Amino acid sequence: MQRPDRLAALLLLALACACGSPRTSSSEATSKDPRANRAEPISDEDWNKLRRERPHGDPLAVRLTDFRSNKRLALVNESRTDPSEQYSKRRKPEEALTKVGHDEVVAALVERFGEHGFFKLAGAGPAPTAAAGTWTMTLEVERKDGLHHMALGSGSSAAQRQAFLLCQADFVRLYSSILGLQAVEQVPDWNSQTGTPPPPKR
């Protein structure tokens, strides 16, 4: 597969994971459940204990902060954060913008960052947590060799700006394609947040 088509394949994979399998009737679901063929019934808890654990890769996280709208988006993989642990807790709206993607999907995004030159231009350590009148956006990648970040501002070079915007575009496209199931303490008032458009109607 050629490189220009890789992101499209990546998005298709993320959408397939988000959408899941087609709906089936309860009778069809029961007939496909391996537990239906057991001589004795088994609880969900005991069944999960018997299942083999899914092999995991390296923990990964990618974070995008936009100081202009005060939005902090994060995409982590399942090896770093268990989806049931992330989504089962009610969180404040400003803390509810983390999504969990499959290991293969997030790893492919980090690989794309490398192709855009992110790791050649990025600094070591965490990204700035405040704009301080200098930065407008930051990107941060967490992987096994530590934290790497790029900050975009008026003093950024042309190469830094180009790499940052390419990585940002890939991140936003993938982040938007992954279903988020986070419970929040209070539904945010989108219209009252300056510079933040309301979510699209479904």
N, C-alpha and C positions, 0 to 999 in steps of 0.2 A: 504493500500500500504506500502511495506517495505521501510525503509529509503534509502537503496542503489538505489532504483528505483525512489526516489523523484526528484533527479536532472534531470533525463531523462524526467520525466513528466513535470518538470518546463521548460526545453528547448523546449519540444513539444508545450507547451502553448505559449511560446514566439514566436516560429516560426509561429504558427497559427495566432497570432496577427499581425505579420509582413507581412505574405503572404496575409492575408485578404481572401475575398471570391473569387470564380472563376470568370473569366471574363464573362460578359453577353452582349448581343446585346443591342443597345439603346432602342429598343422596349420592351425588357424584363425588362430592368432597369426601364423604365417608368411605366410599368404595376405594378411593385412591389413598386413603390414610393407612399406612402399614399396620397401625394398631388395630384396625378393624379385623385383621386376620388372626389376632391373638386369641388363644383359648380363654384367657382371663383378662378383664379390663385393667387398664393401667392409667394412672393419673398423668396430667400434663407435667407435673413436677418430676415424677419418676421417669417419664419418657425422656425428658430433657437431660436427665442425668446419664441415661444410657446412650444418648447420641454422641457421636464423635465430634470433638471440637473442630471448628473450621480452622485450617492452617492460616496463620497470620504472617504479615510481613513487618517491615520497620514502621514504627509510629511516625506519622506525618501530619503536619498542620500548615495551612496557608491562611494568612490573615490580611485583610484589606481595611485600612482605616481612611476615612474621608473626613478631615477636620472641618470642612466647610459645612457639612450636614451633620457632623458628630455621629456618623454611623461607623460601626465596627463589625464587619462581616468576617466570619471564620468558617473554614471548611477543613474538617479533620477526617482521618480515616478510621476504620473500625479497629485497627490495631492500637490506636491511641485512645479512642473513646468508644465505649460500648453504646450502641444506639439506644438500648432500653434504659441505660443509666442516664444518658443525656436527655431523652425526651420524657422520661417518667416524672421528672421534677418540675414543679411550677417555678418559672423564673420571671424576673422583672423584664419588661419589654426591651430595655437596652442591653440585657444579657441573654436575650433569646434569639440572637441572630447567628448562632452556630449550627451548622448542618453537618451530618455524618455521611460520608460517601464510602463506597467500597474501596478496598485497598488498591485494586488495579486502576480505578478511576483517578484517585488522588495522586497515585504514583505517576500516571501519565501526564497529569497537569504539571507536576514538579519537573518532569522531563521536558515538557514544553518550555517551562521557564528557563531551563538550561540552554535550550536551542535559541532562545531570544537573547542570551547573554546575561541573564540575571545574575548568576553566581560569579561571573567575572567582574561585574560592576558593583555587586552588593557589598555592604560592610558587615563585619562580624558583630554578633550580639543582637539584642532586641531592638526593635524599631522605636523611634521617639514616641512617647505617649502624649505629647502635647505639641501643638503647632508652633508655639513660641514666636509667632509672626514670621516664620521662615518656611514651614512646610505646609503643603495643601493636602497631600495624601502619602501614605506609606504602605508598603507591602512587606510582609514578614513570612519567611518559610522556616518551619521547625522540622529538622530531620535528625538522624542519629549523630551527625557530626556537629550539632549545635544549631544556633539561630543565625539566620542571615536576613538582612533587610536592605531595602532601598527606600529612600525618601525623595519625594518630588517637590520641588520648590522653584523659586525664581532663579536660584543659582545653579540649577541642574544643567549639565551639559546636554548637547543634542543627542549624544549616544545614550546617556542615562534616560532622557525623556522618551526616546523611541523604545528602548527596551522596557521601560516601566509601562508605557501605554499598551504595548503588545501583551505583556503579562496581565495587566489589569483587564483587558478585553477578554482574554481566555478565562480568567478567573470568574468574571461576572457572568459570562455565558454558561459556564459549567455550574456555578452556584445557583443560578436561576433555574436550571433544568432539574435540580435535585429537590425532591419533595421534602419539606420541613414539617415535622410533626410536633413541634415544641408547644407545650402548654405554658400560658403566661398568666401572671397574677391579675393583670388588667389589660383589656384590649386597648392598644394605643390610639390616641386621637390623631390620625394621619394628617387631617386638614390643619391642625394647629401647629404642626412642625414646619418651621420655615425652611424652605429649600428642599423639602422632601415630598415628592409626588405621592398621591394615594396609590395603594396597591391596585393592580389591574383587576377588573371584575371578571369573575369566572361564570 
